[in-house]
């Protein structure tokens, strides 16, 4: 019994729990915590081995871990189906490379006097809670593990709590996550309570959805969606994401951006797209998601073009990519509502494929820039540069990760993003009313516009960080653990692009969707559907020819290279004063984006010589008035328009409630009398 294959799931669970318990042993040696990180590596490798085994031997079969706990209606039951397998693999792969990268990173934390016990314990529980969240099959346990995931990630975001910016990020994350969790809790348990369900399993939840009235049904769907969309970082619930990703230790930022936001995607698919939305068949719900996706991608890409903090640039890029994933899910929801299996399949496949690719290339990007942060000690792009020779492995890995994030062909981000474009164009052809086609076309244009800003932002990150002459001499070299983590993530990033047809075919087979992509007819992304565009093989051939031609021209001209000082309008060239800055790279579009995104921008000009000869521009971004925090960060229009008034209302209510607790006994007696009268009136109305 104990040696059955189904019990293999307890091996990684036990390793994660052992790591969290052993973290609080009375030891302060750095080698001890490196050994604990090795246990996390072993646990993630165990999950990566056990999950495919369980899916092969027991596909979708439920395994009872704890029965009748914490209440009789609930049991800890796990099951690995195709959807769970995708997210379980992503979670543990990103945990694997992040733990390897942390072996060197904890030296930085130790020098800062941080508590390494909290780091290793929270990281192991964070990975375990995410892993169990996507395999559990009970509503109550799903919510419990969801909250464990939120609390452990909160402790990791607040790791450097002595900094005011970190404390603000922690408060904002806690507020938005718990509001979302409250909405999700109500949305999940309203159907079960209304149907008087005797079990809180997923199957009981799905059956109870059909017993709801239309008003309760749409209210439940909306509340669940708020909870999952807040975890995904969809506008206007995205404000926590850039600050939290920038405040957390860099390996944790890779886990937050790579997989934690994907748990929100899993919940949205499991409970809303394939659950409530499939039962109620609402086209309106799909178009609301599509509108939120269009706004999110534009906001994420636009603010990424502004930022000078490279971790915040990557964080806003995550906001944009979550909007892209939501666009695919929106089309899938619309397809389910109109009864189109083609749109349903295209939407789900495109969203899940981009989930896979984004998890890999974004974790690679964060880990690469984490090495840069450890080497130079700053996140400001204006203070780094010329690190390509000092950090060769990091430079190559960052190039692949950032190029994939910018959706440049032939990298992994391009193929999955192209599939999302194909999905939106297919929706524009399939849907019959003109305004539905128009909405799909507008969403496609929003994604195209965001691609321009994202490419500009990520090119700024790579160019200012790795190219040019070094601006610092005190650069710490790469560590072996960092190189191993980056090489493993780079292989996965390149490999996901090379085997992308097999990934798509596996998603289709696992979810039982129509086969729209065949491996043998798909020589680089040929979609077998009536709305298929030309195969990308022609594009790849053209790119190959242009690349070979570029190398040939560069090789021919390399013999005649002459090194001259740059021409600066007759002024003597000064490396320090005329070095590239972020303001020089985003200055052309910053003025247009400022009006759209609600950022006030003031340009201060300083002339190096007479004004008619040349000028040196320095851009300093300012905001109209203090926002929710006093830190020098770029504020968003959502903060002023939506959250600042909401904050004032909440604080006003709090002050009013505080006045009620004045401490006078006579007033408390009045409260009791009022409560007694209201209770009597309620009972008289309910039970006449």
ABEGO torsion letter per residue (X at the ends): XAABAAAAAAAAAAAAAAAAAAAABBBABAAAAAAAAAAAAAAAAAAAAAAAAAAAABBGBBBBABBGOABAABBBBBBBBAAAAAAAAAAAAAAAAAAAAAAAAAAAAAAAGBBAAAAAAAAAAAAAAAAAAAABABAAAAAAAAAAAAAAAAAAAAABAABAAAAAAAAAAAAAAAAAAAAAAAAAAAAAAAAGBABABAAAAAAAAAABBAAAAAAAAAAAAAAAAAAAGBOAAAAAAAAAAAABBAAAAAAAAAAAAAAAAAAAAAAAAABAAAAAGBAAAAAAAAAAAAAAAAAAAAAAAABABAAAAAAAAAAAAAAAAAAAAAAAAAAAAAGBAAAAAAAAAAAAAAAAAAAAAAAAAAAAAAAAAAAAGBABAAABEGAAAABAAAAAAAAAAAAAAAGBOABAAAAAAAAAAAAAAAAAAABABAAAAAAAAAAAAAAAAAAAAAAAAAAAAAAAAABEBBABABBBBBBAAAAAAAAAAAAAAAAAAAAAAAAAAAAAAAAGBBBABBAAABAGGBBBBAABBBBAAAAAAAAAAAAAAAAAAAAAAAAABBBBBBBBGGBBBBAAAABBBAAAAAAAAAAAAAAAAGBBBBBBBBBABBAAABBBBBBBBBBABBBABABBBBBBAAAAAAAAAAAAAAAAAAAAAAAABAGBAAAAAAAAAAAAAAAAAAAAAABX
